Amino acid sequence: MPAGRPTKYDPAMCEKVIGFGSEGMGICEMADELGLHYETFQAYREKHPEFSEAVKASLRKSQAWWERQGRKATFGGTDGFNATSFIFNMKNRFKDDWRDKVETEHSGDMTVRKATELSDDELAKLATGR
């Protein structure tokens, strides 16, 4: 007989989670709506592949909901809309699609030297930009 409490997991939670995303909910709010601790919610994601897929679908729906709300509000559809707050929310909630950070990969010699270590020819190239 397995030790511990019986699981509350129910495959019907998958459809509920997808519906929560359609309302713009995030992970913590979804867990709360299901009556689960955040850690239990995350454990279900790891243990149950169908639940994990439902959460992924839900998060895509949540992003679509937020983008739709922002689009409508941008064109006057929401009284008191705060664009700065909206952008801050989106950049932090949906980092992969909304962040400003651009990562650049460098190749070649990246040795750093003091100007006093450079030859006259190297200094002249730096001065002319050639």
N, C-alpha and C positions, 0 to 999 in steps of 0.2 A: 504494500500500500504506500503511495507517495506521501512524503512528509509535507507539511505546510498547508496553507489555506487553498481551497479550490479556486481556480482561476475564474475571474469575472468575464474573461474574453468570450465574445460571441461574434461569429462571422457577420451578423446583421449590423455590427458596428461600422463595417466598411461603408455601407450606403449612407449611414448617418454622417460619417466623417466627410464624405463627398458633398453632402448637403450643406454641412457647416462651411466648407470652402466657398460654396456658392453664395454665402452670406458675408464673405470677406474675413472669416475667422482665421486666427493664427493657431499654432500648436497648443499653447497654454490654454486658450479659450476652448479649443476642441476637447482637451483632456477634462477640463472642468465640466463641460456640457455632458460628457459621458460619465461623470462622477468618478473619475480616475485621478490618482496622483500623477503628476508630470512624469515621474520616473517609471511608473507602471505603463503609461502611454508609450514611452520610448522603448520599454522592454517588449511590448506587443509589436512594435515596428520591427524589432530585431528578430523576434521569434516567429511571427506570422507573415509570410511573404505577401499574402493577399491584403493584409492590413497595411503593410508598407506601401504597396502600390496604390491603395486607396488614399493614403495620406499624401503621396506625391501628386495624385490627380487633384486632390483637394487644395493643395498649395498652389497649383496652377490656376484653379478656379478662383482662389482667393486673390491672387495677383490680378486676374482679369477683372474681378469685382472692383478692386481698388483703382485700377486704371480707368475703368468705366466711370466710376464716381468722380475721379479727378478730371476726366475729359468733359463730363457734363458740367461740373462746377466751374471749370475754366471759362466756359462760354455763358456764364450767368445762371446756371441751373441750381445753384445752392447759395442761399443768403449767408453771409458771414464767412465765406470760403477763405481760408488762409493758405495761400499758395506756398509760402515758406514752410509752414508746418507740413503740408502735403508732401512737398519734395523731400524734406527731412525724413518723414515716415517712409517714403518709398525707397530712398537710398539705403536706409537701415533695414527695412523689412525684405526688400528684394534686391540684394546686393549684386547678384550676377547680371541683372539687366539694367540697374539704375545707378550704379556707382560711377563716380567721375575718375577714379583712380585708373591710370593707364600704366601697365607694366611694360618696360622696355628691356629687351635683352641686349647686352653688349657683347661683342666678340673682339678679339685682337688683344694686343698688349695694353693692359690697364695699369702699368707701373706708374706710381706717383713719384716724382722727383722734385727737389727744390730747384728754384730758378738758378741758384748759384752752382748747381751741378750740370747745367746745360752748356753746350758748346756755343760759340758765337753764331754758327750756322743755324743751330736749333732755335736760338733766341730770335734770329732774324726771321725765320719761318713763322714763328709765333706772332711776331710783330706785324708781319704783312698778311697773315692768314693764308699763306700758301703752303 
